[in-house]
Amino acid sequence: MRPDRDFFFRLAEAARAETLPRFRSPLNVVNKEAIGFDPVTEGDQRAEAAIRALIEAKFPEHGILGEEHENVGTDREHVWVIDPIDGTRAFISGVPVWGTLIGFQENGRARMGLMDQPFTGERYFADGERSWYFGPDGERQIQTRDCGSLENAILFTTSPHLFKGWEVERFQAVQDKVKLFRYGIDCYAYALLAAGHVDLVIETVLKPYDVGALIPIIEQAGGVITTWDGGRPENGGSIIAAGSAAVHAQAMAILNGR
């Protein structure tokens, strides 16, 4: 049995109670990396713990894959995929483009998902068939847009500095073709794509919990999301999302050197 919208919203509220009071407040930030900077806060850890507690109580037979705590039963038919604060760097910087990501998989395929931005009061939700927006300006079904061609596209990526080796040149070649590009808004970029405000998101080195909730939001809004080689995106890696199949194909051709 699939969870319903109300349960997803309960999970989002539980996470919000842990994240929002800590946003734009003094934080104890821990670096998870010996080399580089991969921050985690108490908000990340407590929000994921709150989400897990509700899932374990309601669906003890389900698996859970999350960023901050040990994975459980990831080979089960139903698996939740959680990133309690996607965009922790934005979170600790006071920029409201982070979000709580809660995804739901059936037999390894992303079927439902939610992105919640507590500070702006926005939620993007895929119910298994359609994608929806809930926010200060109401509730509505959302759809991606078709901008026609790469030359008309708005492109987002978290940071061009994440691309390495040959990826740098290929991403730059796509960026050179588009109308407008912006950096640094993490999961919020995918939500804006699903809602028809932007046309293309290209990223690399993503983890499964970075995209698990976003895949159904984009697909059920009419968009396309794959790896750079055209594969399923559930395992993360190098990811491309587009509002239309045509723009996806044009960008893919450049990313693959064609």
NUTI-847683 format. One line per field, with one value per residue (C-alpha): residue number from 1; residue in three letters; y, z, x. Coordinates in steps of 0.1 Angstrom, whole numbers. Each point is the difference from the previous one (the first is absolute). Layout:
# residues N
k: c(NUM|...) $
r: c(ALA|...) $
c2: c(Y|...) $
c3: c(Z|...) $
c1: c(X|...) $
# end
This chain:
# residues 258
k: c(1|2|3|4|5|6|7|8|9|10|11|12|13|14|15|16|17|18|19|20|21|22|23|24|25|26|27|28|29|30|31|32|33|34|35|36|37|38|39|40|41|42|43|44|45|46|47|48|49|50|51|52|53|54|55|56|57|58|59|60|61|62|63|64|65|66|67|68|69|70|71|72|73|74|75|76|77|78|79|80|81|82|83|84|85|86|87|88|89|90|91|92|93|94|95|96|97|98|99|100|101|102|103|104|105|106|107|108|109|110|111|112|113|114|115|116|117|118|119|120|121|122|123|124|125|126|127|128|129|130|131|132|133|134|135|136|137|138|139|140|141|142|143|144|145|146|147|148|149|150|151|152|153|154|155|156|157|158|159|160|161|162|163|164|165|166|167|168|169|170|171|172|173|174|175|176|177|178|179|180|181|182|183|184|185|186|187|188|189|190|191|192|193|194|195|196|197|198|199|200|201|202|203|204|205|206|207|208|209|210|211|212|213|214|215|216|217|218|219|220|221|222|223|224|225|226|227|228|229|230|231|232|233|234|235|236|237|238|239|240|241|242|243|244|245|246|247|248|249|250|251|252|253|254|255|256|257|258) $
r: c(MET|ARG|PRO|ASP|ARG|ASP|PHE|PHE|PHE|ARG|LEU|ALA|GLU|ALA|ALA|ARG|ALA|GLU|THR|LEU|PRO|ARG|PHE|ARG|SER|PRO|LEU|ASN|VAL|VAL|ASN|LYS|GLU|ALA|ILE|GLY|PHE|ASP|PRO|VAL|THR|GLU|GLY|ASP|GLN|ARG|ALA|GLU|ALA|ALA|ILE|ARG|ALA|LEU|ILE|GLU|ALA|LYS|PHE|PRO|GLU|HIS|GLY|ILE|LEU|GLY|GLU|GLU|HIS|GLU|ASN|VAL|GLY|THR|ASP|ARG|GLU|HIS|VAL|TRP|VAL|ILE|ASP|PRO|ILE|ASP|GLY|THR|ARG|ALA|PHE|ILE|SER|GLY|VAL|PRO|VAL|TRP|GLY|THR|LEU|ILE|GLY|PHE|GLN|GLU|ASN|GLY|ARG|ALA|ARG|MET|GLY|LEU|MET|ASP|GLN|PRO|PHE|THR|GLY|GLU|ARG|TYR|PHE|ALA|ASP|GLY|GLU|ARG|SER|TRP|TYR|PHE|GLY|PRO|ASP|GLY|GLU|ARG|GLN|ILE|GLN|THR|ARG|ASP|CYS|GLY|SER|LEU|GLU|ASN|ALA|ILE|LEU|PHE|THR|THR|SER|PRO|HIS|LEU|PHE|LYS|GLY|TRP|GLU|VAL|GLU|ARG|PHE|GLN|ALA|VAL|GLN|ASP|LYS|VAL|LYS|LEU|PHE|ARG|TYR|GLY|ILE|ASP|CYS|TYR|ALA|TYR|ALA|LEU|LEU|ALA|ALA|GLY|HIS|VAL|ASP|LEU|VAL|ILE|GLU|THR|VAL|LEU|LYS|PRO|TYR|ASP|VAL|GLY|ALA|LEU|ILE|PRO|ILE|ILE|GLU|GLN|ALA|GLY|GLY|VAL|ILE|THR|THR|TRP|ASP|GLY|GLY|ARG|PRO|GLU|ASN|GLY|GLY|SER|ILE|ILE|ALA|ALA|GLY|SER|ALA|ALA|VAL|HIS|ALA|GLN|ALA|MET|ALA|ILE|LEU|ASN|GLY|ARG) $
c2: c(0|34|28|29|37|6|-23|17|33|-14|-9|35|16|-22|10|37|0|-9|21|33|11|-6|19|34|-7|-9|-35|-26|-12|-32|-8|-36|0|-2|18|26|12|-21|16|-15|16|-11|10|-26|-27|7|6|-34|-17|15|-11|-35|-3|6|-23|-28|3|1|-23|-22|-23|28|6|34|16|33|23|3|-34|-36|-15|-27|-25|17|-33|0|6|34|23|36|23|30|31|20|32|-1|31|1|26|23|-9|11|31|12|-4|-15|-24|-31|-26|-32|-28|-31|-26|-33|-29|-32|-27|25|25|34|4|28|29|32|31|23|35|10|36|10|-23|-19|-37|-19|-35|-29|-22|-29|14|38|28|27|33|12|35|35|6|-32|-35|-12|-27|8|-8|5|23|-6|30|-14|-2|2|36|10|-20|12|-23|-6|-19|0|10|-3|-8|-34|-12|-17|-10|-3|9|37|4|-18|20|33|-9|-4|32|19|-10|11|33|4|-20|2|-17|-11|-10|-37|-19|31|0|-33|13|31|-22|-21|31|13|29|-14|-25|-19|-12|-17|-14|-25|-20|-3|-27|-20|21|32|-10|-27|24|22|-26|-6|38|6|-30|4|37|-12|5|-23|-9|-25|-6|16|-33|-3|-24|0|27|-18|-8|36|8|25|11|21|11|19|14|-17|-30|22|22|-31|-16|32|3|-37|1|26|-16|-32|17|-4) $
c3: c(0|-9|25|-5|-3|36|12|-21|14|36|-8|-14|31|23|-19|-1|38|2|-29|-1|36|-8|-33|3|35|16|-11|9|-34|-3|-30|-11|-23|9|-32|-13|16|3|29|22|27|29|-21|-27|26|20|-30|-15|34|2|-35|7|32|-17|-29|23|21|-30|-25|19|-30|-22|-6|6|-18|15|1|37|15|-7|-30|8|-24|-33|-19|11|-24|16|10|12|-12|23|-1|30|-11|-37|-3|34|-13|-8|34|20|-22|6|-36|-3|-30|21|4|17|-25|6|-27|-3|-22|-11|-12|-5|-20|13|2|25|13|20|2|29|5|34|0|-32|9|-33|-7|-33|1|-24|9|-24|-30|1|15|22|16|34|11|11|-33|2|-13|-36|-23|-16|-34|-16|-30|-35|-8|-36|-1|20|-12|19|32|35|15|37|18|36|-8|-32|23|7|-35|-5|-29|-33|17|2|-37|-8|26|-13|-35|11|20|-30|-19|24|5|37|27|38|28|35|8|7|0|-6|-36|-7|16|-22|-30|9|4|-34|10|-13|-27|9|30|-4|30|9|31|13|25|-1|28|-20|-28|14|8|-30|-27|2|5|-33|-19|12|-11|-35|1|-6|25|-7|4|-26|-19|0|28|30|26|32|9|-5|-18|-29|-5|-26|4|-27|-5|-34|-19|-27|23|19|-33|-11|32|2|-34|12|33|-19|-25|-30) $
c1: c(0|13|1|-24|6|-10|28|26|-11|2|36|7|-14|21|31|-11|-2|37|14|-19|8|37|0|17|10|34|9|25|13|20|21|-4|30|37|8|-24|-33|-31|-20|-26|-20|-22|-30|10|3|-31|-22|9|-5|-34|-10|14|-20|-33|8|11|-32|-23|18|24|4|14|37|16|30|11|30|6|-8|5|-19|-26|-15|10|-7|-37|-29|-8|28|0|28|7|22|-11|18|10|22|16|25|-30|-15|30|4|-36|-11|-35|6|6|-28|-11|-1|-22|-3|-18|11|-17|23|29|-21|-8|-38|-8|19|-2|23|-9|15|-12|12|-19|-28|1|-5|4|-16|-3|-29|8|-18|2|22|-13|10|-12|11|-9|-18|-22|0|2|12|33|15|33|3|14|22|6|37|32|5|-31|7|7|27|8|27|11|36|21|30|-15|7|33|22|-19|-32|12|2|-32|-20|15|-10|-36|1|14|-32|-27|-18|7|18|0|19|-5|-36|3|-33|-20|12|-18|-32|1|5|-30|-21|9|23|33|9|32|20|33|20|27|10|-35|-10|-32|-16|8|-24|-23|-28|5|-3|-37|-7|16|-12|-36|1|9|38|29|27|28|37|23|1|-38|-5|-23|10|-10|36|12|33|0|-36|-18|-36|-19|-35|-4|14|13|22|11|12|18|18|8|16|24|7|9|22|-22) $
# end
